[in-house]
Amino acid sequence: MDATLKKITDFSFRLSYDDLPPAVVHECKRRVIDTLACALGGFDAPPSKIARAVAGRVSSKTPARILGTLEPSSPELAAFANGVMIRYLDLNDATGAGGGHPSDALAALLAAAETTPTDGKTLIAAMALVYELYLGFFAAVRVRNKGWDHVIYTVLAAAAGAAKIMKLDREAIANALALALTPNMALEVARRGELSMWKGCAGGNASRNAIFAVMLAAEGMTAPQAVFEGEQGVWNAVGKFDWPPFAGPDRPFRVAASQIKIYPCEYHGQSPVEATLAIRSQINPAEIESIVVRTYWFAWSEIGSEPEKWTPTTRETADHSIPFLVCAALLDGKVDPATFSAERIADLRLRSLMQKVQVIHDKELDKLQPSANPCRLEITLKNGEKRYGSVDHPKGNVKNPASDKDLENKLASLNNGLLSPGQVSGLLEACWRLDELDDVRKLVSSMRIGA
């Protein structure tokens, strides 16, 4: 076993609920609420329906249920279907620096908890482990700079969390981690150019692959034990790196370092949207001559540089487009799931306004990264007057955090009538009292749509 795999395996095996400070337990509960809210919001999306249709064709001797319908499927396909729902709106938490979405892994944890009796404390410990590994991997190496997709972080972290829930021993955990990474190095092409449905499905697929890896390891399947440092291993693909220190007495757990999203779009679009909404009351869109958005390199590269961002034809491209997000905020006074309807994306007034947008990479703003996500907005009116907007830490950022009430409101607003008011209250209560829950399956059961 190489040194990196051993370090991760040992920490994964050793970590328990008793190691977690109360603040970490609370942050895990907050992420569960946020993630389930996103699953409700994505329930009726076309990719979610496709994923449920595929999962619904399969039965299993160890079934796991699909959120909302509670239809049984195999654990790995339930994880996929649930992961697609979680991810579709691009509204679950993020690293804030281009590293993806740690909470994608909850789909794998819930599937594992469906097959293995699991109490709430165990789920919380698995959540803390997921964030520690996901954000630690991201801190060690930026895989997207190497051409790989950030769901590589997801598959490793989700496998560790699922292995903890399924009570694998140290040797099996090592095999599960290696089986998660070796066949599942995903390509960054999923997030370039005109984006397809797969942009919102890749995280769910990583959870699917993680569960499959854990199931194989639980049955005794072996895997390359030099998966990181060996010849043609992860180091060969992304470059040599040192795994950063884990949480302990002198270092806080990483879960609180993930950013909560307020608007359903790529994280680096949060600041442009917020800056626009802050000055919208001062502007008549019909009087706009030009719009200049200054931002840092990653935001410019990811959602403000490609020509497709000025002519989006898919929801996935629109929610990754600074021109679209700024203009929709100007015209509508909000950015919410309805912003990305096919009709709104094709709206000629919106498309015309987008052609007045210029997105500039400002190297001075690079200096504020990664502790801030800065945006500088300048709107020039036809009479020559200018309006300015500026945001460094959008709401939900760790330096401008969303409150517990914000998260409860997020779940209520994304519910869209799928759950009754009583079910919403019951779901929130179950999440806030997760450490008292004797069986996590009760949490899944509380999300039955149409009950």
C-alpha positions in Angstrom: 0.0 0.0 0.0 1.5 3.3 -1.0 2.0 6.0 1.7 -0.9 8.3 0.4 -3.4 5.4 0.3 -2.3 4.3 3.7 -2.7 7.8 5.2 -6.2 8.1 3.8 -7.2 4.6 4.8 -6.0 4.9 8.3 -7.9 8.2 8.9 -11.0 6.9 7.3 -11.0 3.8 9.5 -10.1 5.7 12.7 -12.6 8.6 12.5 -15.7 8.3 14.6 -18.6 10.5 15.7 -17.0 11.0 19.1 -14.1 12.8 17.4 -16.4 15.6 16.1 -16.9 18.8 17.9 -20.5 20.0 18.3 -20.0 22.8 15.7 -18.9 20.2 13.1 -22.0 18.1 13.8 -24.1 21.1 13.3 -22.4 22.0 10.0 -23.0 18.4 8.8 -26.7 18.8 9.6 -26.8 22.0 7.6 -25.3 20.4 4.6 -27.8 17.5 4.8 -30.7 20.1 4.8 -29.1 22.0 1.9 -28.5 18.9 -0.2 -32.0 17.4 0.3 -33.4 20.8 -0.6 -31.6 20.7 -3.9 -32.8 17.1 -4.5 -36.4 18.3 -4.2 -35.7 21.2 -6.5 -34.3 18.9 -9.1 -36.9 16.2 -8.8 -38.9 17.1 -12.0 -35.9 17.9 -14.2 -35.5 15.8 -17.4 -32.2 14.3 -16.4 -33.7 13.2 -13.1 -36.6 11.5 -14.8 -34.1 9.7 -17.1 -32.0 8.6 -14.2 -35.1 7.3 -12.3 -36.4 5.5 -15.4 -33.1 3.6 -15.7 -32.9 2.9 -12.0 -36.5 1.7 -11.9 -35.7 -1.1 -14.3 -33.5 -2.8 -11.8 -34.2 -4.9 -8.7 -31.8 -6.0 -6.0 -31.5 -8.4 -3.1 -30.1 -5.4 -1.2 -32.3 -2.5 -2.5 -31.9 1.2 -1.9 -34.7 3.6 -2.5 -34.9 6.6 -4.8 -35.7 9.9 -3.1 -39.2 11.2 -3.7 -40.7 8.0 -5.2 -39.2 5.6 -2.7 -39.0 3.1 -5.5 -36.4 0.4 -4.8 -33.4 -0.1 -7.1 -29.9 -1.4 -6.8 -27.7 0.7 -4.4 -25.5 2.1 -7.2 -28.4 3.1 -9.4 -30.3 4.6 -6.5 -27.1 6.6 -5.8 -27.0 7.8 -9.4 -30.7 8.8 -9.5 -30.5 10.6 -6.2 -27.2 12.2 -7.2 -28.6 13.6 -10.4 -31.5 15.2 -8.5 -29.1 16.7 -5.9 -26.9 18.2 -8.6 -29.3 19.3 -11.4 -30.0 22.9 -10.2 -26.3 23.6 -9.6 -27.4 24.8 -6.1 -25.7 22.4 -3.7 -22.6 23.5 -1.8 -19.3 24.2 -3.5 -15.6 24.6 -2.8 -15.8 28.2 -4.1 -12.5 27.8 -6.0 -13.4 25.5 -8.9 -13.2 22.3 -7.0 -16.8 21.1 -7.3 -19.4 20.1 -4.8 -18.7 17.9 -1.8 -22.3 17.3 -1.0 -22.7 15.3 -4.2 -21.4 12.4 -2.1 -24.5 12.3 0.1 -26.2 10.3 -2.6 -23.7 7.5 -2.0 -24.0 7.7 1.8 -27.8 7.4 1.7 -27.6 4.4 -0.6 -25.1 2.8 1.7 -27.4 3.5 4.7 -30.3 1.9 2.9 -28.4 -1.4 2.7 -26.8 -1.3 6.1 -28.7 -0.3 9.3 -27.2 3.1 10.1 -27.9 5.6 12.8 -27.7 9.3 12.4 -24.4 9.6 14.3 -22.8 7.2 11.8 -24.1 9.2 8.9 -22.7 12.4 10.4 -19.3 10.9 10.9 -19.4 9.7 7.2 -20.3 13.2 6.2 -17.4 14.7 8.1 -15.1 12.2 6.5 -16.4 13.0 3.0 -15.6 16.7 3.5 -12.2 16.0 5.0 -11.2 13.8 2.0 -12.9 15.8 -0.7 -11.5 19.2 0.4 -8.2 17.7 1.3 -7.8 16.2 -2.1 -8.7 19.5 -3.7 -6.2 21.3 -1.5 -3.5 18.9 -2.6 -4.1 19.1 -6.3 -6.3 21.1 -8.7 -7.2 18.2 -11.1 -9.1 20.5 -13.4 -5.9 22.2 -14.3 -4.7 18.8 -15.5 -7.8 18.0 -17.7 -9.6 15.9 -15.2 -13.1 16.6 -13.8 -13.6 17.5 -10.1 -15.8 14.4 -9.6 -12.6 12.6 -9.0 -12.7 14.1 -5.6 -16.3 13.0 -5.2 -15.7 9.3 -6.0 -12.8 9.0 -3.5 -14.6 10.8 -0.7 -17.9 9.1 -1.3 -16.3 5.7 -1.3 -14.7 6.4 2.0 -17.9 7.6 3.5 -19.9 4.7 2.2 -17.2 2.2 3.4 -17.6 3.7 6.9 -21.3 3.3 6.8 -21.0 -0.3 5.5 -18.5 -1.1 8.3 -15.6 -2.2 6.1 -12.3 -3.2 7.8 -9.1 -1.3 7.1 -8.0 -3.6 4.2 -11.4 -3.4 2.5 -11.4 0.4 2.8 -8.1 0.6 1.0 -9.4 -1.6 -1.8 -12.6 0.4 -2.0 -10.6 3.7 -2.3 -8.4 2.2 -5.0 -11.4 0.7 -6.8 -13.1 4.1 -6.8 -10.1 5.9 -8.4 -8.5 3.4 -10.7 -11.4 3.0 -13.2 -13.1 6.4 -12.7 -10.8 9.3 -13.7 -13.4 11.5 -15.3 -12.7 14.1 -18.1 -13.0 17.9 -17.7 -14.6 18.1 -21.2 -17.9 17.7 -19.4 -17.6 21.4 -18.4 -16.4 23.1 -21.5 -18.2 24.7 -24.5 -21.9 24.1 -24.9 -22.8 22.1 -21.8 -24.9 18.9 -21.9 -27.1 17.2 -19.3 -24.0 15.3 -18.2 -22.7 18.4 -16.4 -25.3 17.8 -13.7 -25.0 14.0 -13.8 -21.3 13.5 -13.3 -21.5 13.9 -9.5 -24.3 11.3 -9.3 -22.2 9.0 -11.5 -19.3 9.4 -9.1 -21.6 8.4 -6.2 -22.7 5.4 -8.3 -19.1 4.4 -8.9 -18.2 4.8 -5.3 -21.0 2.5 -4.1 -20.0 -0.1 -6.7 -16.4 0.1 -5.5 -17.4 -0.4 -1.9 -19.7 -3.3 -2.7 -16.8 -5.0 -4.6 -14.4 -4.4 -1.8 -16.9 -5.7 0.8 -17.0 -9.0 -1.1 -13.2 -9.2 -1.2 -12.2 -7.7 -4.5 -8.7 -6.4 -4.5 -7.3 -3.3 -6.2 -4.0 -1.7 -7.0 -2.3 -0.8 -3.7 -0.1 1.9 -5.3 -3.0 3.7 -6.9 -1.6 7.1 -6.0 2.2 6.8 -6.1 2.7 3.7 -8.3 3.7 3.6 -11.9 0.8 5.1 -14.0 -1.1 5.9 -10.9 -2.8 9.2 -9.8 0.5 11.0 -9.5 1.3 10.1 -13.1 -2.1 11.6 -14.2 -2.1 14.8 -12.2 1.4 15.3 -10.8 3.0 14.4 -7.5 1.4 16.0 -4.4 1.5 15.7 -0.7 -1.8 15.0 1.1 -2.5 17.8 3.6 -2.9 17.2 7.3 -6.2 15.8 8.5 -8.4 17.4 11.1 -7.3 17.0 14.7 -6.7 18.9 17.9 -4.6 21.5 16.1 -6.6 21.7 12.8 -10.3 22.2 12.3 -12.5 19.9 10.2 -13.0 21.0 6.7 -16.8 20.7 6.4 -17.4 24.3 7.5 -15.1 25.5 4.6 -17.6 24.6 1.8 -19.7 27.5 0.4 -23.5 27.4 0.5 -25.2 28.6 -2.7 -28.1 31.1 -2.8 -28.6 31.2 -6.6 -29.0 28.1 -8.8 -25.8 28.6 -10.9 -22.1 27.9 -11.0 -20.5 29.2 -7.8 -18.5 31.9 -9.5 -21.8 33.3 -10.9 -23.0 34.1 -7.3 -21.1 37.4 -7.0 -22.1 38.7 -10.5 -25.8 37.9 -9.7 -25.6 39.5 -6.3 -23.8 42.6 -7.6 -26.4 43.0 -10.3 -29.4 42.7 -8.0 -27.9 45.2 -5.6 -28.0 48.0 -8.2 -30.9 46.9 -10.3 -33.4 49.4 -8.8 -31.2 52.2 -10.2 -31.4 50.9 -13.8 -33.9 50.8 -16.6 -32.7 47.9 -18.8 -34.0 49.7 -21.9 -31.5 52.5 -21.2 -28.4 50.3 -21.0 -25.6 51.1 -23.4 -23.0 48.6 -22.1 -22.3 46.2 -19.2 -18.7 45.4 -18.1 -18.1 42.6 -15.6 -14.6 42.4 -14.2 -13.7 39.1 -12.4 -10.8 36.8 -11.6 -9.3 34.3 -13.9 -11.2 31.1 -12.9 -14.6 32.8 -13.2 -13.6 34.4 -16.5 -12.3 31.1 -17.9 -15.2 29.0 -16.6 -18.3 31.1 -17.2 -17.2 34.3 -19.1 -14.8 33.5 -21.9 -16.3 31.0 -24.4 -18.6 32.2 -27.2 -21.3 29.7 -26.1 -21.8 31.8 -23.0 -23.3 34.6 -25.1 -25.6 32.2 -27.0 -26.7 29.4 -24.6 -29.1 26.9 -25.8 -29.2 24.6 -22.8 -30.0 25.2 -19.1 -26.5 23.8 -18.3 -24.8 26.4 -20.4 -27.0 29.2 -19.2 -26.3 28.6 -15.5 -22.6 28.7 -16.4 -22.8 32.0 -18.3 -22.0 35.4 -16.6 -23.7 37.3 -19.5 -26.9 35.3 -19.1 -26.9 35.5 -15.3 -26.3 39.2 -15.2 -28.9 40.0 -17.8 -31.5 37.7 -16.3 -31.0 39.4 -12.9 -31.4 42.8 -14.6 -34.6 42.0 -16.4 -36.3 39.8 -13.8 -34.9 41.0 -10.5 -34.1 37.5 -9.4 -32.3 34.3 -10.5 -34.2 31.2 -9.5 -34.9 27.8 -11.1 -37.5 29.4 -13.4 -34.8 31.6 -14.9 -33.5 28.7 -16.8 -36.7 27.6 -18.6 -36.3 27.0 -22.3 -38.6 29.9 -23.0 -36.5 32.3 -20.9 -33.2 31.1 -22.4 -34.6 31.8 -25.9 -36.1 35.2 -25.0 -35.0 37.7 -27.6 -34.9 40.7 -25.2 -32.6 38.8 -22.9 -30.4 37.6 -25.8 -30.2 41.1 -27.2 -29.1 42.5 -23.8 -26.5 39.8 -23.4 -24.7 41.1 -26.5 -23.9 44.3 -24.5 -22.0 42.4 -21.9 -18.2 42.3 -21.8 -16.5 40.0 -19.3 -12.9 41.0 -18.4 -10.3 39.0 -16.6 -8.9 41.5 -14.0 -5.5 40.4 -12.7 -5.9 42.7 -9.7 -8.9 40.6 -8.6 -6.8 37.4 -8.9 -4.9 38.7 -5.9 -8.1 38.4 -3.7 -8.5 34.7 -4.6 -9.1 32.2 -3.1 -10.3 34.0 0.1 -12.8 36.1 -1.9 -14.9 35.7 -5.0 -14.7 39.3 -6.3 -16.9 40.9 -9.0 -16.8 44.5 -10.2 -19.8 45.5 -12.3 -20.0 48.7 -14.4 -23.2 49.5 -16.3 -23.1 52.5 -18.6 -26.5 54.1 -19.6 -27.2 55.7 -22.9 -27.0 59.1 -21.3 -23.5 58.4 -20.2 -24.2 57.8 -16.5 -22.7 54.8 -14.9 -23.9 52.4 -12.2 -21.4 50.3 -10.2 -21.8 47.1 -8.2 -19.2 45.2 -6.2 -19.2 41.9 -4.3 -16.3 40.0 -2.7 -18.2 37.5 -0.5 -21.6 36.6 -1.8 -24.3 35.4 0.7 -23.5 31.8 1.6 -19.8 32.3 1.5 -18.0 31.2 4.7 -17.2 34.9 5.3 -20.9 35.9 4.7 -22.6 32.7 5.9 -26.2 31.6 5.3 -28.1 31.2 8.5 -29.9 28.1 9.6 -33.2 29.9 8.8 -31.8 30.6 5.3 -31.3 26.9 4.7 -34.8 26.0 6.0 -36.3 28.6 3.7 -34.2 27.2 0.8 -35.8 23.8 1.4 -39.3 25.2 1.6 -38.9 27.3 -1.6 -37.4 24.4 -3.6 -40.1 22.0 -2.4 -42.6 23.3 -5.1 -45.5 21.6 -3.4 -43.9 18.1 -3.7 -44.1 17.5 0.1 -46.9 18.7 2.3 -46.1 21.5 4.8 -46.2 18.8 7.5 -43.7 16.7 5.7 -41.4 19.7 5.2 -41.5 20.3 8.9 -40.9 16.6 9.7 -38.0 16.5 7.3 -36.4 19.5 8.9 -36.9 18.2 12.3 -35.3 14.8 11.3 -32.3 16.7 9.9 -31.8 18.9 12.9 -32.1 15.9 15.2 -30.0 13.6 12.9 -27.7 12.6 15.8 -30.7 11.2 17.6 -32.0 9.2 14.7 -31.8 5.5 15.2 -32.2 4.6 11.5 -31.3 6.9 8.5 -33.8 5.1 6.4 -36.4 7.2 8.3 -34.9 10.3 6.7 -35.4 8.9 3.2 -38.9 7.7 4.1 -39.8 11.3 5.1 -39.2 12.5 1.5 -42.0 10.5 -0.1 -43.7 12.7 -2.7 -47.4 12.5 -2.9 -47.8 10.8 0.5 
